[in-house]
Amino acid sequence: MRTVMKTFLTLALCLALAAPALAETIKIGGLIDLSGPTSAVGRPYAEGLRAAAEYINAHGGVSGRQIEFLLQDTAYNPQQGLALYKKFATVDKVVAVQGFGTAVTEALVRFVAQDEIPNFSASYSAHLTDAAKAPYNFVIAADYSTQARAALKYFKDNWKESRAPRLALLYPNAPYGLAPIPAIKAYAKELGFELVGEENVDLKAIDATTQLLALKGKNPDYTWIGGTTPSTAVIMKDAKKLGMKTTFFVDIWGADESLVQLAGDAAEGAVSLQAAAVYGQDVPGMKAILEQTKNQPQMTHFIRGFASMMVMVEGMRQTLAKGPLTGKTLKETLETLRDYDPQGLTPKISFLPGDHRPNMSVFLYKIQNGKLTFLSAQTLERKAEWLGL
């Protein structure tokens, strides 16, 4: 009996000692496409998030508290994402979410606001940066519209001919692809571009010949691609087969380090619009990534995921320095963040109470000799009329 009682007391003591440790855990949900139509870029992004959480935990955590990162696969399905989120909110009691995908993020906007749970989404659709419409949504990269505007300005500033530059658009008929199109058209007109055509190419496309034939005869000088790397590769290979001469400029998910493997030399000369450093670039934060990945090269999406977790954690640290950490207090702190530097991995981050655009900065890389080669950094004015558009 004495032995049983001793064992019971020992077990009770262990549980009592473990309880504070469990209470100190910060739960963060992860809702990423790991198997659906955007999983080619979702997986490396998720790995960046996971690597950052592991690195932060190994280096003292968040003000001494460990992160529990609960990564789940949405398959780019809004209903699946919503069901997973509801479990995060009601069962797991997460403080915040690292999200992904325009359709899934849109489905969550109302719910994260009701539950007061910030969603750091990797959907950079401009309307999701308007805090009046999406008060608990945050991003760490310039929105798709800003990305395209930055490229158009760069092209126009460097245009040498007397005629207007001709522009064509290729994008999927999906929320992600459609989001920046009105902004692109409006800004192109403002700058003096001639819009000569637009076509839809699905994210799962295996052929884009029909769409490209419709544009080829119009001789666009620049062609926007608003897809992901697999569909971008299809477009570029078919364009080369058709002998189409144009400068492709591609959104943040469509031209990365894997594109050359998918498209070969058909990708040469394309301009990639990014918001993060490339692997191995000489910035302070790269040391942590090199350490965590054991010097195994990663895609720029991985680095952006790593940076997203860093920004969220900085908000948590500042919140804990002032008081309790909840979704609401985290949001309030984030909206006071000014020029936070994720150690050079992305441009500096600032959020305003009504304006969750992190910055107006875009990195332009050109694919040269099979590599992303830095071309230009463009920073636009934070115009009030561009918020959400």
C-alpha positions in Angstrom: 0.0 0.0 0.0 2.8 2.4 0.9 4.5 1.6 -2.5 1.3 2.3 -4.3 0.8 5.6 -2.5 4.4 6.6 -3.2 4.0 5.8 -6.9 0.7 7.8 -6.9 2.4 10.8 -5.2 5.3 10.6 -7.6 3.0 10.6 -10.6 1.0 13.5 -9.2 4.1 15.5 -8.7 5.3 14.8 -12.3 1.9 15.9 -13.6 2.0 19.0 -11.5 5.5 19.9 -12.8 4.4 19.2 -16.4 1.3 21.4 -16.2 3.1 24.7 -16.3 5.2 23.6 -19.2 2.1 22.6 -21.1 0.5 25.9 -20.2 3.5 27.7 -21.6 3.0 26.3 -25.1 1.8 28.7 -27.8 -0.4 26.9 -30.3 -0.3 28.2 -33.9 -2.4 26.6 -36.6 -1.1 25.9 -40.1 -3.6 25.7 -43.0 -1.5 25.1 -46.2 -2.2 23.4 -49.5 0.0 20.3 -49.4 -1.7 18.1 -51.9 -4.0 20.3 -54.1 -3.4 22.5 -57.2 -1.0 24.9 -55.6 0.8 22.3 -53.5 4.0 22.7 -55.6 4.5 26.0 -53.9 2.5 25.3 -50.8 4.9 22.5 -49.6 8.1 24.5 -49.6 6.2 27.4 -47.9 5.0 25.1 -45.2 8.5 23.7 -44.7 9.7 27.3 -44.2 7.1 27.8 -41.5 8.0 24.6 -39.8 11.7 25.2 -39.9 11.2 28.7 -38.4 9.1 27.3 -35.6 11.8 24.6 -34.9 14.6 27.2 -35.0 12.7 29.6 -32.7 12.0 26.8 -30.2 15.7 25.7 -30.2 16.8 29.3 -29.5 14.6 30.1 -26.4 11.2 30.0 -27.9 8.8 33.0 -27.7 9.9 34.8 -24.5 10.6 31.4 -23.0 7.5 29.7 -24.4 7.6 26.9 -27.0 5.7 27.0 -30.2 3.4 24.1 -31.1 2.8 24.3 -34.8 -0.2 22.4 -35.9 0.2 22.0 -39.7 -2.7 20.7 -41.7 -3.4 20.2 -45.4 -6.3 22.2 -46.9 -5.8 20.7 -50.4 -6.7 24.3 -51.6 -10.3 23.4 -50.7 -12.2 26.2 -48.8 -14.6 23.8 -47.0 -11.7 21.6 -45.9 -9.8 24.6 -44.7 -12.9 25.9 -42.8 -13.4 22.6 -41.1 -9.8 22.4 -40.0 -9.9 26.0 -38.8 -13.0 25.4 -36.6 -11.1 22.6 -34.9 -8.1 24.9 -34.3 -10.4 27.5 -32.8 -12.6 25.4 -30.7 -10.5 22.3 -29.7 -6.9 23.3 -30.1 -7.4 26.9 -28.9 -4.8 28.4 -31.2 -3.6 32.0 -30.7 -3.0 32.5 -34.4 -3.0 30.8 -37.8 -0.5 30.6 -40.6 -2.7 30.4 -43.7 -2.4 30.0 -47.5 -4.5 30.4 -50.6 -7.0 33.1 -51.6 -10.1 30.9 -51.7 -9.4 29.5 -48.3 -8.4 32.8 -46.8 -11.6 34.4 -48.1 -13.7 31.7 -46.5 -12.0 32.3 -43.2 -12.2 36.1 -43.0 -15.5 36.3 -41.2 -14.6 33.5 -38.8 -11.2 34.7 -37.7 -12.7 38.1 -37.1 -15.4 36.6 -34.9 -13.0 34.4 -33.0 -10.3 37.2 -32.8 -7.6 34.9 -34.2 -5.0 36.6 -36.5 -4.4 34.8 -39.8 -1.0 35.3 -41.4 -2.0 34.3 -44.9 0.2 33.6 -47.9 -2.6 34.8 -50.1 -1.5 38.3 -51.2 -4.7 39.4 -52.8 -5.0 43.1 -52.3 -8.6 43.1 -50.9 -7.3 40.9 -48.0 -5.0 43.7 -46.8 -7.9 46.1 -46.2 -8.4 45.9 -42.4 -11.9 47.3 -42.8 -12.9 44.1 -44.7 -10.4 41.6 -43.2 -9.5 42.9 -39.8 -7.7 39.8 -38.6 -5.8 39.1 -41.8 -2.1 39.8 -42.1 0.5 39.2 -44.9 4.3 39.7 -45.0 4.6 40.3 -48.8 3.4 43.0 -51.0 0.1 42.1 -52.5 -0.4 40.8 -56.1 -1.6 44.1 -57.4 1.5 45.9 -55.9 3.8 43.3 -57.4 2.3 43.8 -60.9 2.4 47.6 -60.6 6.0 47.5 -59.6 6.9 45.4 -62.7 4.9 47.6 -65.0 6.6 50.7 -63.6 10.0 49.1 -64.1 9.2 48.2 -67.7 7.8 51.6 -68.5 10.8 53.4 -66.9 13.1 51.4 -69.1 11.0 51.5 -72.3 13.0 53.1 -75.2 10.6 53.0 -78.1 8.3 55.9 -79.1 5.2 53.6 -79.4 3.3 52.4 -76.4 4.4 49.0 -75.0 2.0 46.2 -75.7 0.7 44.1 -72.7 -1.1 40.7 -72.6 -2.5 38.8 -69.6 -2.6 35.1 -68.9 -4.1 33.9 -65.6 -6.3 31.2 -64.1 -10.1 31.8 -63.7 -9.8 31.5 -59.9 -9.8 33.9 -57.0 -6.1 33.9 -56.8 -5.6 34.6 -60.6 -8.4 37.1 -60.9 -7.5 39.2 -57.8 -5.0 41.6 -59.4 -6.4 41.9 -62.9 -8.4 45.1 -62.4 -5.4 46.8 -60.8 -3.1 45.7 -63.6 -5.4 47.0 -66.3 -6.0 50.3 -64.6 -2.3 51.0 -63.8 -1.2 49.8 -67.3 -3.6 52.3 -68.8 -2.3 55.0 -66.5 1.3 54.4 -67.5 0.5 54.2 -71.2 0.5 50.5 -72.0 -1.7 49.1 -74.7 -3.6 46.0 -73.5 -3.7 43.7 -76.5 -5.4 40.6 -75.1 -6.1 38.3 -72.2 -6.6 34.6 -71.8 -7.3 32.1 -69.0 -4.9 29.2 -68.3 -6.0 26.8 -65.6 -3.6 26.0 -62.7 -3.8 22.3 -63.8 -3.3 23.1 -67.5 -1.2 20.6 -69.6 -1.5 22.7 -72.8 -1.7 26.5 -73.4 -1.4 26.5 -77.2 -4.9 27.8 -77.9 -4.5 30.7 -75.6 -1.0 31.6 -76.8 -2.1 31.4 -80.5 -4.8 34.0 -79.7 -2.1 36.4 -78.3 0.9 35.7 -80.6 -0.4 37.7 -83.5 -0.9 40.7 -81.3 2.9 40.8 -80.5 2.8 41.7 -76.8 6.0 43.1 -75.6 5.2 42.0 -72.0 2.9 39.1 -70.9 1.7 38.8 -67.3 1.4 35.2 -66.0 -0.7 34.8 -62.8 -0.4 31.1 -62.1 1.9 28.8 -60.2 5.1 27.1 -61.5 3.5 24.0 -63.2 1.1 26.1 -65.3 3.8 28.8 -65.9 6.1 26.1 -67.3 3.4 24.8 -69.6 2.9 28.4 -70.9 6.6 29.0 -71.5 7.3 25.7 -73.2 4.3 26.1 -75.6 5.3 29.8 -76.3 8.8 28.6 -77.3 7.3 25.9 -79.6 5.2 28.6 -81.2 8.1 31.0 -81.6 6.3 33.6 -79.5 8.6 36.5 -78.5 7.6 38.3 -75.4 9.0 39.1 -71.9 7.0 37.1 -69.4 6.7 38.6 -66.0 5.3 36.2 -63.4 3.7 36.6 -60.0 5.2 35.5 -56.7 4.1 31.9 -57.0 4.8 31.3 -60.7 8.5 31.8 -61.3 10.8 30.3 -58.7 13.9 28.1 -58.5 12.0 25.1 -59.8 10.8 26.7 -62.9 14.0 26.1 -64.9 13.7 22.3 -64.1 10.1 22.4 -65.3 10.4 24.7 -68.3 14.1 24.4 -69.3 15.5 27.1 -71.4 12.0 28.3 -72.2 12.1 30.1 -68.9 15.2 32.1 -69.8 14.6 35.9 -69.6 11.4 35.7 -67.6 11.0 38.2 -64.8 10.0 36.8 -61.4 8.3 39.1 -58.9 9.3 38.2 -55.3 9.2 39.5 -51.8 12.0 37.5 -50.2 15.7 36.8 -50.5 16.9 33.8 -52.5 18.7 31.0 -50.7 22.3 31.8 -49.7 21.9 35.6 -50.3 24.1 37.7 -48.0 21.5 38.9 -45.5 21.7 38.4 -41.7 18.7 36.1 -41.4 20.2 33.7 -43.9 22.5 32.3 -41.2 19.6 30.9 -39.3 18.1 29.3 -42.5 21.5 27.8 -43.5 21.8 26.4 -40.0 18.3 25.0 -39.9 18.5 23.4 -43.4 22.1 22.2 -43.0 23.1 24.1 -46.2 20.5 22.3 -48.4 19.2 24.9 -50.9 15.5 25.9 -50.6 13.1 27.8 -52.7 12.2 31.5 -52.1 8.8 30.3 -50.9 10.5 28.5 -48.0 12.3 31.7 -47.1 9.1 33.7 -47.2 7.4 31.1 -44.9 10.3 31.3 -42.5 10.0 35.1 -42.5 6.2 34.9 -41.9 6.7 32.9 -38.8 9.4 35.4 -37.7 7.1 38.4 -38.0 4.3 36.6 -36.2 6.7 35.7 -33.3 8.0 39.3 -33.1 4.4 40.4 -32.6 3.9 37.7 -29.9 7.1 38.8 -28.1 6.1 42.4 -28.0 2.6 41.4 -26.8 4.0 39.3 -24.0 6.2 42.2 -22.9 3.1 44.2 -22.3 0.7 41.6 -20.9 -1.2 38.5 -21.8 -1.0 36.9 -25.3 -4.4 36.5 -27.0 -5.5 36.8 -30.6 -6.9 40.2 -29.9 -3.8 41.5 -28.1 -1.6 40.1 -30.8 -3.6 42.0 -33.5 -3.4 45.2 -31.5 0.4 44.8 -31.2 0.9 44.0 -34.8 -0.9 47.2 -35.8 1.8 49.1 -34.0 4.6 47.3 -35.7 6.8 49.8 -37.7 9.8 48.9 -39.9 10.4 45.5 -38.4 13.3 44.0 -40.2 13.1 40.1 -40.5 16.9 40.2 -40.7 16.9 41.1 -44.4 14.9 38.1 -45.5 12.1 40.4 -46.7 11.7 44.2 -46.9 10.9 45.9 -43.6 7.3 45.2 -42.3 4.8 47.8 -40.9 1.1 47.3 -40.2 -1.4 50.2 -39.6 -4.7 49.9 -37.8 -6.7 50.3 -41.0 -4.1 49.1 -43.5 -2.4 45.7 -43.3 -0.2 46.1 -46.3 3.2 45.1 -44.9 5.1 47.4 -47.3 5.1 48.5 -51.0 8.4 46.8 -51.9 8.9 44.2 -54.6 12.1 42.3 -55.7 12.4 41.7 -59.5 14.6 38.8 -60.5 15.4 37.8 -64.0 16.0 34.2 -65.0 19.5 34.2 -66.5 21.6 31.1 -67.1 19.0 29.0 -65.2 19.1 31.1 -62.0 17.1 33.9 -60.4 19.4 36.9 -60.8 18.6 40.1 -59.0 17.3 42.8 -61.4 15.8 45.6 -59.3 14.1 46.5 -56.1 11.0 48.6 -56.6 9.2 50.5 -53.8 5.9 52.2 -54.7 4.1 54.9 -52.7 1.6 53.6 -50.1 -1.4 55.2 -51.9 -4.6 55.2 -49.9 -6.6 54.6 -53.2 -4.7 51.4 -53.8 -5.6 49.8 -50.5 -7.6 46.7 -51.2 -7.4 47.1 -55.0 
